[in-house]
Amino acid sequence: MKNLFFAAVLAALSLSVAAQNLPGFRASGLFDEQQIVIEDSPPGTRILINAPLQGFGNDDRVLLVLYALPNGNTIEQTFGKQLKEGDDWHFDIQHIGAQTRFLRNVITGRTVVVAYLENDRKSWPAWSAATTDHREQVRKMVEEITALFAPWDPELVLNGHSGGGRFIFSYIDAHELIPSQVVRIAFLDSNYGYDEALHGPKLTSWLKSGSGRHLCTLAYNDSVVIYNGKPLVSPTGGTWYRSRMMKDHLSGSFRLKRIERDSLIWYRSRDRRIEFIFKPNPGGKIYHTRQVEYNGFIHSMLSGTRHEQRGYRYFGERAYSGLISDTAVVPLRRLNIPVRDFSAETGSAFMKRIRELSREEREEEIYRAVASGNIPSFLRETVTLRGLFNDLNGTPHTLEYEVLPDYLAIGSDDDFCRIPMNPRTAQRLADLFGASLLTAKLSDHIWSQAEVKLEPFFYKPVGNANELVTKFEEHNTQIERQLAEAGGSHGQLVAGIKKDVIISARIDERSDRVVIYGWHKRDGSPIQPVYSGHVYWYVDYSHGIRFMNRQVLFDGHLADVVELLNDPVLFRVLTDEDSPVESPSYH
């Protein structure tokens, strides 16, 4: 299930090669860029893909840069922003976002896309050491990111700073030969893990395989640095030593010319496809981040081209200062909903198949269908809502959250049925997708913001008829009739058609119950107050499951719904209950 994100986006791309707004991406509002965040694919990783809004037509081609983050840095810090009072200094040492904007103004023959690669240990060497199959995981990650841009025949750049070099070597180690898609490899003071016997022959073979291959390596003399009374690196462990090893190995196959310029020592091949730049360090200073900040990323992408050293100077003043944004805008992660298999059951076929099953069997079939991605495509694009809510002390906070536009359904866009289920099944799916069930407070807010508000339609209880699958289908048909009469369409935010299965502090009191709320009338009043009188396995046609992204923007910062609900003061932002929701899930 860990590749669900990639599969869903790839499937959507295949439907519209000429799309400019990529499926699942969100416009950042800055410099005509769009972005997507993908988490836990593979486990413990986080990826931000930053792309321009334009450049994805039928005749375009993508240059995909895989930028492995340095040790101790987040995506936001690596992306960079204008430094303000109180900000962490890491936001002002790399500026890959601004340097990418510089490159997009220069590299006009390719659509430049950058994937920022982070892991939960904030260190690729540490992550690799803790991940037994790290080479295979890195290979899959690169393949899955690359597949998102398959319609534009992407060329790959392996790039990284500091410990990010471990990611590059892991990818190289995962292949007998460096893949032909890789057109450039750049080590920004990051080749600590270079092994001459293992990597030297592969780099040599790759460079000989075509005239479009470029290698750029930046290093400074870290071997003379004393930090806190101790050498910064071991005699053979720093990039100064490893870069010289790499240079000496390649010198056996390529003639490298030495040039001294601007306090730097350059070694270049005759065709300029290979370039090593060494920064001597007689003062024993630390230039580790300076090599990136001083136009290092720009140079690593332009070395050996006609644009090299034009409009910028490596190890010179920032050439990208005017392109630094005031904020690092990173969107919420997307829900991990898998792509729907084209051979999956239609909604009507599924509902017919489960009609005579027991409650337990029916719930398991519902779980399997939804978990496999058998839901309509219009449910995959969440709707973003914003509101101002007070905490327990009356302090207002801004909340931005994403919800499904409609209630969970099984089937295709043309043949589906909204599917009631018990809360434990819903919770399993929420956990799988990185989602959460709603609170009553958010149910009200969703209704207030809905584009289409329909009048609740209910059936009088006759025996257990309202609990049968046939009644689920009948109600779905009625909703579709009302939606059409109202001029609504699938994908719009719809409300008033179901009671929400919600999370509440009442779950802590009786874990064997389901808590329901809503079914708002046209005046906004709910037919169903918060109610926990039904045993958890009770399900009828009126129950609906609407997921929200468990990750939200709280006062402009990423936050987790569970953590907010647990907080003794902030819980009131999400719920009007009198106490925190200590167990906001059904298990």
Secondary structure, 3 states (H helix, E strand, C coil): CCCHHHHHHHHHHHHCCCCCCCCCCEECCCCCEEEEEEECCCCCEEEEEEEECCCCCCCCCEEEEEEECCCCCCHHHHHCCCCCCCCCHHHHCCCHHHHHHHHHHHCCCCEEEEEEEEECCCCHHHHHHHCCCHHHHHHHHHHHHHHCCHHHCCEEEEEEECCHHHHHHHHHHCCCCCCCCEEEEEEECCCCCCCHHHHHHHHHHHHHCCCCCEEEEEEECHHHCEECCEECCCCCCCHHHHHHHHHHHHHCCCCEEEEEECCEEEEEECCCCEEEEEECCCCCCCCCCHHHHCCHHHHHHHCCCCCCCCCCCCCCCCCCHHHCCCCCCCCCECCCCCCCCCCCCCHHHHHHHHCCCCHHHHHHHHHHHHHCCCCCHHHCCCEEEEEEEECCCCCEEEEEEEECCCCCEEECCCCEEECCCCHHHHHHHHHHHCEECECHHHHHHHHHHCCEECCCCCCCCCCCHHHCHHHHHHHHHHHHHHHHHCCCCCCCCEECCCEEEECCCHHHHCCCEEEEEEEECCCCCEEEEEEEEEECCCCCCCEECCCEECEEEECCEEEEHHHHHHCCCHHHHCCCCCCCCCCCCCC
